[in-house]
Amino acid sequence: MQGALSGHAIIFDLDGTLIDTAADLAASMNYVLERAGRAPVPLDRVRHLVGHGGRAMLDQGFRENGGAAPADLAPHLALFLEHYLAHIADQSRPFPGAIAALDALAAEGAAIAICTNKREAWARALLEVLGLSHRFAAIIGADTVGVPKPDPRPVRAALAGTGREKGVFVGDSDTDIRAARAAGMPCVAALFGYGPLDLSAEAFAVFSAYEAAPDLIRRAARL
């Protein structure tokens, strides 16, 4: 399809950028914590734990209670995974305006991809349950190429998977900004995500609602 973005891939982070997943991740983490005799972590303290993978999230979840994480996280991680996959989209939904933004970008010829620090199987399962998987030319997880963001290799793999030569990254954290920069592409950052977003000044632009995103992405693509 020809259009203003026909030569570009628009690569989205998933959790905190495209999909609001915090409530389901929190429920699964708290399920594990309670089974281990620990107090649950309130949702407002879970949001900043999202985005670094399940093991890191669970490790920090244990530490949020003021105690050390278990020396062997493997059984807790297995329980977390089992629960999460069974409840992966109980409450998770696209952020307001996200689908309309995807439609607008696709209408201009962009290929759309996902690059997340979620495991690829989790990302695919979430998108499948939400009926969104068909929208993406590539779905790259933390385990797809063996390293997570901020390493640029997952971002480059997502770009390669679309068959396009140029890309714009859309994320919500310093990890995304670093990964995009290392991969040689501009980053447009969502202010409503899970962060941290201390490097927002290094992004091409930031947005607080998806209605503003397509125009910023078009401008970034013209760099």
C-alpha positions as CSV (number, residue, x, y, z in Angstrom):
1,M,0.0,0.0,0.0
2,Q,1.4,3.4,-1.0
3,G,1.2,6.2,1.5
4,A,3.2,8.7,3.5
5,L,4.5,5.8,5.7
6,S,4.8,3.1,3.1
7,G,8.6,2.7,3.6
8,H,8.4,2.6,7.3
9,A,7.8,0.2,10.2
10,I,6.2,1.6,13.3
11,I,7.4,-0.6,16.2
12,F,5.4,-0.6,19.4
13,D,6.3,-1.7,22.9
14,L,3.4,-3.7,24.3
15,D,2.9,-3.4,28.1
16,G,2.3,0.2,29.1
17,T,2.4,1.5,25.6
18,L,-0.2,-0.3,23.5
19,I,-1.9,-2.4,26.1
20,D,-2.7,-1.6,29.7
21,T,-1.7,-5.0,31.3
22,A,-0.8,-3.9,34.8
23,A,-4.0,-5.2,36.5
24,D,-3.6,-8.8,35.2
25,L,0.1,-8.9,35.9
26,A,-0.5,-7.6,39.4
27,A,-3.2,-10.2,40.0
28,S,-0.8,-13.0,39.0
29,M,2.1,-11.6,41.0
30,N,-0.1,-11.2,44.1
31,Y,-1.4,-14.7,43.6
32,V,2.1,-16.0,43.9
33,L,3.0,-13.7,46.8
34,E,0.0,-14.8,48.8
35,R,0.7,-18.5,48.1
36,A,4.2,-17.8,49.5
37,G,2.8,-16.1,52.6
38,R,3.6,-12.6,51.6
39,A,1.3,-9.6,51.5
40,P,0.0,-8.4,48.1
41,V,1.4,-5.4,46.4
42,P,-1.1,-2.6,45.6
43,L,-1.6,-1.9,41.9
44,D,-0.2,1.6,42.1
45,R,3.1,0.0,43.3
46,V,3.0,-2.7,40.6
47,R,2.9,-0.5,37.5
48,H,6.6,0.5,37.8
49,L,7.6,-3.2,38.0
50,V,6.2,-4.0,34.6
51,G,8.4,-4.0,31.5
52,H,11.5,-5.9,32.6
53,G,10.2,-9.5,32.2
54,G,8.4,-11.8,34.5
55,R,11.4,-12.9,36.6
56,A,12.5,-9.4,37.4
57,M,8.9,-8.3,38.2
58,L,8.4,-11.2,40.6
59,D,11.8,-10.7,42.2
60,Q,10.9,-7.0,42.8
61,G,7.4,-8.0,44.0
62,F,8.9,-10.0,46.8
63,R,11.2,-7.2,47.7
64,E,8.3,-4.7,47.8
65,N,7.2,-6.5,50.9
66,G,10.4,-5.5,52.7
67,G,11.9,-8.9,52.6
68,A,14.4,-10.7,50.4
69,A,13.2,-12.6,47.4
70,P,13.5,-16.4,47.6
71,A,16.9,-17.8,46.6
72,D,15.1,-20.0,44.0
73,L,12.5,-18.1,42.1
74,A,11.9,-20.9,39.6
75,P,8.9,-22.5,41.2
76,H,7.3,-19.1,41.9
77,L,7.9,-18.1,38.4
78,A,6.3,-21.2,37.1
79,L,3.2,-20.6,39.2
80,F,3.2,-17.0,38.1
81,L,3.3,-18.0,34.4
82,E,0.6,-20.6,34.9
83,H,-1.7,-18.2,36.5
84,Y,-1.0,-15.3,34.1
85,L,-1.5,-17.3,31.0
86,A,-4.9,-18.5,32.3
87,H,-5.9,-14.8,33.1
88,I,-3.8,-12.9,30.5
89,A,-6.6,-10.7,29.3
90,D,-9.1,-10.6,32.2
91,Q,-8.6,-6.9,32.5
92,S,-6.0,-6.0,29.9
93,R,-7.2,-3.7,27.2
94,P,-5.7,-1.4,24.5
95,F,-5.2,2.1,25.8
96,P,-7.9,4.6,24.7
97,G,-7.3,5.6,21.1
98,A,-4.6,3.0,20.4
99,I,-6.6,1.0,17.8
100,A,-7.6,4.1,15.9
101,A,-4.0,5.1,15.8
102,L,-3.0,1.7,14.4
103,D,-5.7,2.0,11.8
104,A,-4.5,5.5,10.8
105,L,-0.8,4.4,10.5
106,A,-1.7,1.3,8.5
107,A,-3.9,3.3,6.2
108,E,-0.8,5.4,5.3
109,G,1.1,2.2,4.4
110,A,3.1,1.6,7.6
111,A,3.9,-1.9,8.7
112,I,3.2,-2.4,12.4
113,A,5.3,-4.5,14.7
114,I,5.7,-5.3,18.4
115,C,9.0,-5.3,20.3
116,T,8.4,-6.1,24.0
117,N,10.4,-7.4,27.0
118,K,7.5,-9.8,27.5
119,R,8.2,-13.4,26.4
120,E,7.2,-13.8,22.8
121,A,4.7,-16.6,23.7
122,W,3.0,-14.3,26.3
123,A,2.8,-11.4,23.8
124,R,1.3,-13.6,21.1
125,A,-1.2,-15.1,23.6
126,L,-2.3,-11.7,24.8
127,L,-2.7,-10.3,21.3
128,E,-4.5,-13.4,20.1
129,V,-7.0,-13.3,23.0
130,L,-7.6,-9.6,22.3
131,G,-8.1,-10.3,18.6
132,L,-5.2,-8.1,17.6
133,S,-2.5,-10.4,16.4
134,H,-3.4,-10.1,12.7
135,R,-2.4,-6.4,12.8
136,F,1.3,-7.0,13.3
137,A,3.9,-8.0,10.7
138,A,6.3,-9.0,13.4
139,I,6.1,-9.8,17.2
140,I,9.4,-9.9,19.0
141,G,9.8,-10.8,22.6
142,A,12.6,-10.7,25.2
143,D,13.5,-14.3,24.3
144,T,13.1,-14.1,20.5
145,V,16.7,-13.1,19.8
146,G,18.1,-14.0,23.3
147,V,18.4,-10.5,24.7
148,P,15.9,-8.0,25.9
149,K,15.7,-4.2,25.3
150,P,17.6,-1.9,25.8
151,D,19.8,-4.1,23.6
152,P,19.0,-2.9,20.0
153,R,18.9,-6.4,18.6
154,P,15.2,-7.0,19.3
155,V,14.3,-3.7,17.7
156,R,16.4,-4.6,14.6
157,A,14.7,-8.0,14.5
158,A,11.3,-6.3,14.6
159,L,12.3,-4.0,11.7
160,A,13.7,-6.9,9.7
161,G,10.5,-8.9,10.3
162,T,8.5,-6.2,8.6
163,G,10.6,-6.0,5.5
164,R,10.9,-2.2,5.8
165,E,14.2,-0.3,5.9
166,K,13.2,2.5,8.3
167,G,11.4,2.5,11.6
168,V,10.0,4.6,14.3
169,F,9.7,3.2,17.8
170,V,6.8,3.9,20.2
171,G,7.4,3.1,23.8
172,D,6.8,4.2,27.4
173,S,10.2,3.9,29.2
174,D,13.9,4.8,29.3
175,T,14.5,1.2,28.2
176,D,12.6,1.9,25.0
177,I,14.3,5.2,24.3
178,R,17.7,3.6,24.8
179,A,16.9,0.6,22.6
180,A,15.5,2.8,19.8
181,R,18.5,5.1,19.9
182,A,20.9,2.2,19.8
183,A,19.0,0.8,16.8
184,G,19.3,4.1,15.0
185,M,15.7,5.1,15.0
186,P,13.6,7.9,16.7
187,C,11.4,7.1,19.7
188,V,8.0,8.6,20.4
189,A,7.2,8.0,24.1
190,A,3.8,7.6,25.9
191,L,3.6,9.6,29.1
192,F,0.8,7.4,30.5
193,G,2.8,4.2,30.5
194,Y,4.7,2.4,33.2
195,G,8.1,4.0,32.8
196,P,10.4,5.1,34.3
197,L,10.7,7.9,31.8
198,D,13.6,10.0,33.0
199,L,15.0,10.3,29.5
200,S,11.9,11.8,27.9
201,A,14.0,14.8,26.7
202,E,16.0,12.3,24.6
203,A,12.8,11.0,22.8
204,F,11.8,12.6,19.5
205,A,8.5,13.5,21.1
206,V,6.1,12.5,23.9
207,F,2.4,12.2,23.9
208,S,-0.3,11.9,26.6
209,A,-3.1,10.6,24.5
210,Y,-3.1,8.4,21.4
211,E,-5.0,11.0,19.4
212,A,-1.7,13.0,19.1
213,A,0.5,10.0,18.3
214,P,0.0,9.5,14.5
215,D,1.1,13.1,13.7
216,L,4.2,12.8,15.9
217,I,5.0,9.4,14.3
218,R,4.7,10.9,10.8
219,R,7.1,13.8,11.8
220,A,9.6,11.3,13.3
221,A,9.4,9.2,10.1
222,R,10.6,12.3,8.1
223,L,13.9,12.5,9.9
